[in-house]
């Protein structure tokens, strides 16, 4: 099934082609694999665990009570693996909407209507607003163009026909899905992440654009306080995407987030993602 998914995904003659790729030579495979190993080492051992930035978010959800669209501006804070806080502000800097999640539960506050929605990120209501295959427990990595810190084996490599980058196939045996990532071996960045189901159909497609370093130095030493060795200048910025575009395989959900004023060295704790709902708000528990 793993090989079937690969052939479907890389096929040029299917009815709905996703990729336009070219084969790679053996020396390219070695170079790209080495660069990807280097990418994992740097981002897992040296880059921060948190994100703190101004954010503009746009959401389109179709097929459920017609279409839901919205655009909000404010700030977003995130911490690995799945902690999220988004606060939308009005022109006067006052909160109008707040969303917090610890990766398993969420709270959504409509400040103007004084309503609070609470429930599990795996509830049917929450799933209507998130693409299939998106794992809320790993939302920090999805938002920052990074991968879950675990050993990842590259099953196949193809060169993109348009961009100077390579498609890497990473099998997820436990979940029955495959991750296809568009990887830039020169800049050590992920440009796109497509998640396939067991039939080779894509569940979610995430594009990462306009990478930017934080406002200052995000680079840090290992946890044992030993200085980093053999890290080149272009590897120390731990850059984050300035624009994230998410779309579901069905096209029913589309999300666009633009980050600016990314703060360096952001550090949070789980307590920073606690939110006490005012007693004056109407509490609505979703299923």
C-alpha positions in Angstrom: 0.0 0.0 0.0 2.9 2.3 0.7 4.3 1.8 -2.8 0.9 2.2 -4.3 0.5 5.6 -2.6 3.9 6.6 -3.9 3.1 5.7 -7.5 -0.3 7.5 -7.3 1.3 10.6 -5.9 4.2 10.9 -8.3 2.2 9.8 -11.3 2.1 12.3 -14.2 -0.9 10.8 -15.9 -3.5 10.6 -13.2 -6.7 12.6 -13.4 -5.7 15.0 -10.7 -1.9 15.3 -10.6 -0.5 16.9 -7.6 3.2 16.9 -8.3 5.4 17.5 -11.3 8.6 15.7 -10.6 11.8 14.4 -12.2 13.9 11.4 -11.2 17.1 12.0 -9.3 20.6 10.7 -9.7 22.3 8.6 -6.9 24.6 11.5 -5.9 21.5 13.8 -5.5 19.9 11.2 -3.3 23.0 11.2 -1.0 23.2 15.0 -0.9 19.5 15.5 -0.2 19.4 12.8 2.4 22.5 14.3 4.1 20.9 17.8 4.1 17.6 16.4 5.5 19.5 14.7 8.3 21.3 18.0 9.0 17.9 19.8 9.0 16.5 17.4 11.6 19.6 17.8 13.8 19.5 21.6 13.8 15.8 22.1 14.3 15.4 19.4 16.9 18.5 20.3 19.0 19.1 24.0 18.5 15.9 25.8 17.6 13.4 27.1 20.1 10.2 25.4 21.2 7.9 28.5 21.0 6.5 31.0 18.6 5.3 34.6 19.4 4.3 36.7 16.5 1.7 39.1 15.2 -0.7 37.3 12.9 -3.4 37.9 10.3 -5.6 34.9 9.7 -8.2 34.2 7.1 -10.6 31.2 7.2 -12.9 29.7 4.6 -15.1 26.7 5.5 -17.7 25.5 3.0 -20.3 22.8 3.0 -21.6 23.4 6.5 -24.5 25.9 6.8 -23.3 27.4 3.6 -19.9 29.2 3.7 -18.1 30.5 6.7 -15.5 33.1 6.1 -13.6 35.4 8.3 -10.5 37.6 8.6 -8.9 38.4 11.9 -5.8 40.2 13.0 -4.0 40.0 16.3 -1.2 37.8 17.8 -0.5 34.1 17.9 1.6 32.3 20.5 2.5 28.6 20.2 4.5 26.0 22.1 5.5 22.5 21.2 3.9 20.2 20.7 0.3 21.4 20.5 -0.2 24.6 22.6 -1.9 27.5 20.7 -3.2 30.9 21.7 -4.7 33.3 19.1 -6.0 36.6 20.2 -7.8 38.8 17.6 -7.8 42.5 18.3 -10.0 45.4 17.2 -8.4 48.7 15.9 -8.2 49.9 19.5 -6.2 46.9 20.6 -9.0 45.2 22.5 -9.6 41.4 22.3 -12.7 40.5 20.2 -11.9 36.7 19.8 -9.7 34.3 21.7 -8.8 30.7 20.9 -6.6 28.6 23.2 -5.7 24.9 23.0 -3.4 22.5 24.7 -3.5 20.0 21.9 -6.4 18.0 23.2 -8.9 20.5 24.5 -9.9 24.0 23.3 -11.7 27.1 24.4 -13.0 29.6 21.9 -14.4 33.0 23.2 -16.5 35.4 21.2 -15.9 38.4 23.3 -18.5 40.6 21.6 -21.3 38.0 22.0 -19.9 36.9 25.4 -20.0 33.3 24.4 -17.5 30.6 25.2 -17.3 27.3 23.2 -15.4 24.5 25.0 -14.6 20.9 24.0 -12.2 18.4 22.6 -10.2 19.1 19.4 -11.3 15.7 18.3 -15.0 16.7 18.5 -17.1 16.7 15.3 -17.7 20.4 15.6 -13.9 21.2 15.8 -13.2 18.9 12.9 -15.6 20.9 10.7 -13.1 23.8 10.8 -9.9 21.8 10.5 -8.7 19.8 7.5 -8.7 16.0 7.7 -5.4 14.6 8.7 -4.4 17.7 10.6 -3.2 16.7 14.1 -4.0 19.3 16.7 -1.6 17.7 19.1 1.3 18.7 16.8 0.0 22.1 15.7 3.2 23.9 16.6 5.1 22.0 14.0 2.4 22.4 11.4 2.4 26.2 11.9 6.2 26.7 11.9 7.1 24.5 8.9 8.8 21.9 11.0 8.4 18.2 11.6 7.7 16.2 14.7 11.0 15.5 16.5 11.3 11.8 15.9 13.4 9.6 13.6 12.1 10.0 10.1 13.1 7.6 7.3 13.1 8.9 3.7 11.4 6.3 1.5 11.7 8.0 -1.8 13.1 11.2 -3.3 12.1 13.1 -6.5 13.1 16.5 -7.8 10.5 19.1 -8.3 10.1 20.0 -12.0 9.6 23.7 -11.3 11.3 24.6 -8.1 14.9 24.0 -7.0 13.8 21.6 -4.3 13.1 17.9 -3.7 10.0 15.9 -2.7 10.7 13.5 0.1 8.4 10.7 1.0 8.2 10.0 4.7 6.1 6.9 5.7 3.9 7.1 8.8 3.3 3.4 9.4 1.4 3.8 12.7 -1.2 6.1 11.2 -1.4 4.6 7.7 -0.5 7.9 6.1 2.4 9.3 4.1 3.9 12.7 4.5 5.3 14.2 1.3 7.5 17.2 1.9 9.0 19.7 -0.5 12.5 20.3 0.9 15.1 22.9 0.0 18.4 21.3 0.8 20.4 24.5 0.4 18.4 26.6 2.8 17.3 23.6 5.0 13.6 24.6 4.8 10.3 22.8 4.2 8.4 24.6 1.5 5.3 22.3 1.4 3.8 19.4 3.3 1.2 17.1 1.8 -0.4 14.4 3.8 -1.7 11.3 1.9 -4.1 8.7 3.1 -3.7 4.9 2.6 -5.3 5.2 -0.9 -2.9 7.9 -2.1 -5.5 10.7 -1.9 -4.2 13.9 -0.2 -5.8 14.9 3.1 -4.2 18.3 3.7 -1.8 20.5 1.7 0.3 23.1 3.6 2.5 25.6 1.8 5.2 27.6 3.6 6.3 30.9 2.0 8.4 34.0 2.8 10.6 32.5 5.5 12.0 35.0 7.9 14.4 35.0 10.8 13.1 36.2 14.2 13.7 39.7 15.3 17.0 38.8 16.9 18.7 35.5 17.4 16.5 32.4 17.8 19.6 30.1 17.8 20.3 28.4 21.1 22.7 25.8 22.5 21.9 22.3 23.4 20.2 21.6 26.6 23.5 20.5 28.2 24.7 24.1 27.6 27.5 22.9 25.4 28.2 25.3 22.5 27.0 24.2 19.1 29.7 23.0 16.7 29.9 23.1 12.9 26.8 25.3 12.5 27.1 27.6 9.6 25.7 31.2 9.5 22.7 30.4 7.4 21.7 27.6 9.7 21.5 29.7 12.9 18.4 31.7 12.2 15.9 28.9 12.9 13.6 30.8 10.4 9.9 30.6 10.4 7.5 31.0 7.5 5.9 34.4 7.0 2.9 32.9 5.2 1.2 29.6 5.8 -1.5 28.3 3.4 -3.5 25.3 4.4 -6.1 23.6 2.3 -8.0 20.3 2.8 -8.1 17.6 0.1 -11.8 18.3 -0.5 -11.2 22.0 -0.7 -13.8 22.6 2.0 -11.4 24.2 4.4 -8.8 26.9 3.5 -6.7 28.8 6.0 -4.2 31.5 5.4 -2.0 32.9 8.2 0.6 35.6 7.8 3.2 36.2 10.5 5.1 39.4 11.2 7.2 40.8 14.0 8.3 37.3 15.1 9.9 37.6 18.5 13.2 35.8 19.2 13.8 33.6 22.2 10.1 33.2 23.0 9.5 30.9 26.0 6.2 29.7 27.4 4.8 27.2 29.9 1.5 25.3 29.8 0.1 27.8 32.3 0.4 30.5 29.6 -2.2 28.7 27.6 -4.7 28.5 30.4 -7.8 30.7 30.0 -10.3 31.3 32.7 -13.7 31.9 31.1 -15.6 34.8 32.7 -18.6 33.7 34.6 -20.7 36.2 32.7 -20.1 34.4 29.4 -22.5 31.8 28.2 -20.7 28.4 28.4 -21.4 26.1 25.4 -19.9 22.6 25.4 -19.5 21.2 21.9 -19.6 17.6 20.8 
